[in-house]
């Protein structure tokens, strides 16, 4: 088992109610999925993260700005190369569910992207997202760290993890900013989840237990908005 996975299993023993953010996110998507849906994966990349969900819906469209990532993704029924702030290939009110993971931090023009999300969604359609919280200490340190240091840390944590190669802006990465963008575009936040994960600094046991202590601190009422991940559901009214 990978090092980070080992520490996650250990943390589940320390905190039995805890779930990692990807698990929470995918369960949230599953709770809304229906077989007649058209899903748009915004910033699809080359991941197979949604592979177990694709067969449960009518149609899956992947949008990404990077053509080589689209070429590397064999699981999509339709591929569109486009910036999320300008997706003319996607028809108005044609999407039931828009999903996006580890993408908001890369959006250069979030106001434009949110307006496009609103445009392509059907009435009642939803955006479900997972993104880092720029107010969290791990995310803040990651933004300051040089690339070589981030790469070294990733390699220490797992041989299967990769350093994110895409440029980051963090213009859509706080609860207040997401709420503002949603209001401006006409979307309504209907659920926001903040989730912690001490394994993000778990390059060894000392760092892991430091992260566990950090999670205890961030569980205090005044500090809950500083947890590492934001998972949310926005809806077109």
C-alpha positions as semicolon CSV with decimal commas, in nm:
position;residue;x (nm);y (nm);z (nm)
1;X;0,000;0,000;0,000
2;X;0,122;0,352;-0,075
3;X;0,260;0,569;0,204
4;X;-0,020;0,826;0,195
5;X;-0,282;0,548;0,188
6;X;-0,116;0,390;0,493
7;X;-0,148;0,714;0,685
8;X;-0,509;0,757;0,571
9;X;-0,593;0,414;0,709
10;X;-0,418;0,507;1,033
11;X;-0,613;0,832;1,055
12;X;-0,940;0,643;1,006
13;X;-0,852;0,445;1,319
14;X;-0,783;0,767;1,509
15;X;-1,095;0,938;1,370
16;X;-1,342;0,664;1,259
17;X;-1,594;0,918;1,125
18;X;-1,344;1,070;0,882
19;X;-1,363;1,014;0,505
20;X;-1,116;1,141;0,248
21;X;-1,239;1,423;0,025
22;X;-1,251;1,222;-0,299
23;X;-1,478;0,965;-0,133
24;X;-1,710;1,238;-0,005
25;X;-1,712;1,406;-0,345
26;X;-1,791;1,090;-0,542
27;X;-2,067;0,991;-0,298
28;X;-2,216;1,336;-0,345
29;X;-2,213;1,292;-0,724
30;X;-2,366;0,945;-0,694
31;X;-2,651;1,084;-0,486
32;X;-2,757;1,307;-0,778
33;X;-2,687;1,079;-1,075
34;X;-2,975;0,951;-1,288
35;X;-2,947;0,728;-1,592
36;X;-3,096;0,980;-1,839
37;X;-2,847;1,255;-1,748
38;X;-2,589;1,435;-1,960
39;X;-2,279;1,510;-1,753
40;X;-2,009;1,763;-1,835
41;X;-1,671;1,705;-1,674
42;X;-1,513;2,051;-1,657
43;X;-1,136;2,025;-1,674
44;X;-1,147;1,651;-1,734
45;X;-0,775;1,596;-1,788
46;X;-0,665;1,236;-1,831
47;X;-0,796;1,098;-1,502
48;X;-1,020;0,792;-1,474
49;X;-1,159;0,916;-1,143
50;X;-1,519;0,896;-1,264
51;X;-1,490;0,565;-1,450
52;X;-1,726;0,381;-1,214
53;X;-1,988;0,655;-1,263
54;X;-1,977;0,692;-1,642
55;X;-2,183;0,381;-1,710
56;X;-2,471;0,512;-1,497
57;X;-2,563;0,806;-1,724
58;X;-2,673;0,866;-2,083
59;X;-2,385;1,087;-2,200
60;X;-2,053;1,222;-2,071
61;X;-1,881;1,527;-2,222
62;X;-1,526;1,616;-2,126
63;X;-1,392;1,970;-2,162
64;X;-1,027;2,059;-2,117
65;X;-0,799;2,334;-2,245
66;X;-0,510;2,091;-2,298
67;X;-0,553;1,872;-2,612
68;X;-0,299;1,609;-2,507
69;X;-0,492;1,542;-2,188
70;X;-0,807;1,486;-2,391
71;X;-0,618;1,244;-2,615
72;X;-0,500;1,053;-2,307
73;X;-0,855;1,014;-2,170
74;X;-1,022;0,710;-2,333
75;X;-1,331;0,712;-2,112
76;X;-1,523;1,010;-2,249
77;X;-1,803;0,984;-2,504
78;X;-1,738;1,336;-2,633
79;X;-1,426;1,552;-2,604
80;X;-1,412;1,930;-2,636
81;X;-1,097;2,139;-2,629
82;X;-1,193;2,471;-2,475
83;X;-1,137;2,718;-2,195
84;X;-1,405;2,678;-1,928
85;X;-1,482;3,049;-1,960
86;X;-1,573;3,003;-2,327
87;X;-1,741;2,676;-2,428
88;X;-1,942;2,761;-2,743
89;X;-1,944;2,392;-2,844
90;X;-2,176;2,316;-2,551
91;X;-2,537;2,412;-2,613
92;X;-2,740;2,631;-2,381
93;X;-2,934;2,444;-2,110
94;X;-2,806;2,103;-2,225
95;X;-2,625;1,974;-1,915
96;X;-2,788;1,806;-1,616
97;X;-2,478;1,782;-1,399
98;X;-2,139;1,955;-1,424
99;X;-1,859;1,797;-1,221
100;X;-1,515;1,942;-1,156
101;X;-1,234;1,818;-0,931
102;X;-0,896;1,983;-0,870
103;X;-0,978;2,242;-1,140
104;X;-1,108;2,562;-0,977
105;X;-0,756;2,655;-0,867
106;X;-0,650;2,660;-1,234
107;X;-0,929;2,885;-1,364
108;X;-0,787;3,217;-1,485
109;X;-1,125;3,380;-1,549
110;X;-1,361;3,242;-1,282
111;X;-1,640;3,495;-1,347
112;X;-1,649;3,387;-1,711
113;X;-1,637;3,019;-1,619
114;X;-1,925;3,047;-1,373
115;X;-2,134;3,232;-1,632
116;X;-2,066;2,947;-1,875
117;X;-2,161;2,692;-1,609
118;X;-2,493;2,872;-1,566
119;X;-2,550;2,895;-1,941
120;X;-2,494;2,527;-2,021
121;X;-2,688;2,388;-1,723
122;X;-3,054;2,298;-1,751
123;X;-3,288;2,465;-1,498
124;X;-3,230;2,276;-1,175
125;X;-2,895;2,151;-1,303
126;X;-2,606;2,133;-1,060
127;X;-2,233;2,197;-1,034
128;X;-2,052;1,959;-0,799
129;X;-1,690;2,050;-0,727
130;X;-1,387;1,960;-0,520
131;X;-1,106;2,212;-0,482
132;X;-0,828;2,316;-0,242
133;X;-0,902;2,590;0,009
134;X;-0,649;2,871;-0,036
135;X;-0,693;2,971;0,330
136;X;-0,553;2,638;0,453
137;X;-0,193;2,635;0,577
138;X;-0,093;2,340;0,355
139;X;-0,230;2,505;0,041
140;X;-0,066;2,836;0,139
141;X;0,272;2,664;0,185
142;X;0,230;2,475;-0,142
143;X;0,173;2,802;-0,327
144;X;0,498;2,943;-0,188
145;X;0,712;2,632;-0,238
146;X;0,929;2,607;-0,551
147;X;0,843;2,335;-0,802
148;X;1,141;2,112;-0,717
149;X;1,042;2,107;-0,349
150;X;0,677;2,023;-0,427
151;X;0,795;1,744;-0,657
152;X;1,024;1,601;-0,387
153;X;0,742;1,602;-0,130
154;X;0,501;1,432;-0,372
155;X;0,757;1,162;-0,448
156;X;0,812;1,104;-0,076
157;X;0,440;1,055;-0,019
158;X;0,360;0,820;-0,307
159;X;0,521;0,693;-0,626
160;X;0,183;0,723;-0,800
161;X;0,120;1,088;-0,720
162;X;0,228;1,355;-0,969
163;X;0,311;1,721;-0,921
164;X;0,035;1,931;-1,075
165;X;0,179;2,064;-1,405
166;X;-0,092;2,322;-1,474
167;X;-0,059;2,687;-1,373
168;X;-0,257;2,778;-1,063
169;X;-0,432;3,108;-0,983
170;X;-0,644;3,030;-0,673
171;X;-0,906;3,287;-0,775
172;X;-1,195;3,050;-0,694
173;X;-1,067;2,890;-0,377
174;X;-1,244;3,019;-0,071
175;X;-1,603;2,984;0,047
176;X;-1,664;3,357;0,021
177;X;-1,523;3,380;-0,333
178;X;-1,726;3,082;-0,453
179;X;-2,039;3,236;-0,299
180;X;-1,970;3,569;-0,473
181;X;-1,911;3,405;-0,810
182;X;-2,222;3,193;-0,773
183;X;-2,436;3,497;-0,692
184;X;-2,295;3,695;-0,984
185;X;-2,363;3,413;-1,229
186;X;-2,709;3,319;-1,102
187;X;-2,608;2,991;-0,937
188;X;-2,718;2,910;-0,584
189;X;-2,497;2,729;-0,329
190;X;-2,707;2,448;-0,183
191;X;-2,435;2,254;0,000
192;X;-2,077;2,333;0,108
193;X;-1,854;2,082;0,288
194;X;-1,514;2,162;0,438
195;X;-1,295;1,857;0,488
196;X;-0,953;1,809;0,641
197;X;-0,679;1,561;0,560
198;X;-0,364;1,532;0,776
199;X;-0,196;1,306;0,520
200;X;-0,122;1,603;0,294
201;X;0,192;1,669;0,496
202;X;0,257;1,304;0,590
203;X;0,606;1,251;0,451
204;X;0,681;1,065;0,777
205;X;0,517;0,990;1,112
206;X;0,626;1,317;1,272
207;X;0,461;1,520;0,999
208;X;0,155;1,296;1,003
209;X;0,092;1,345;1,375
210;X;0,159;1,717;1,332
211;X;-0,116;1,712;1,070
212;X;-0,347;1,525;1,307
213;X;-0,290;1,794;1,570
214;X;-0,356;2,057;1,302
215;X;-0,691;1,894;1,225
216;X;-0,788;1,915;1,593
217;X;-0,712;2,289;1,587
218;X;-0,902;2,341;1,260
219;X;-1,206;2,168;1,407
220;X;-1,259;2,460;1,643
221;X;-1,569;2,661;1,538
222;X;-1,375;2,976;1,446
223;X;-1,124;2,786;1,230
224;X;-1,341;2,539;1,036
225;X;-1,327;2,755;0,723
226;X;-0,952;2,684;0,703
227;X;-0,976;2,309;0,633
228;X;-0,784;2,192;0,328
229;X;-1,067;2,103;0,086
230;X;-1,392;2,262;-0,024
231;X;-1,658;2,031;-0,167
232;X;-1,978;2,187;-0,286
233;X;-2,300;2,181;-0,484
234;X;-2,428;2,481;-0,679
235;X;-2,764;2,484;-0,854
236;X;-2,919;2,673;-1,141
237;X;-3,259;2,794;-1,027
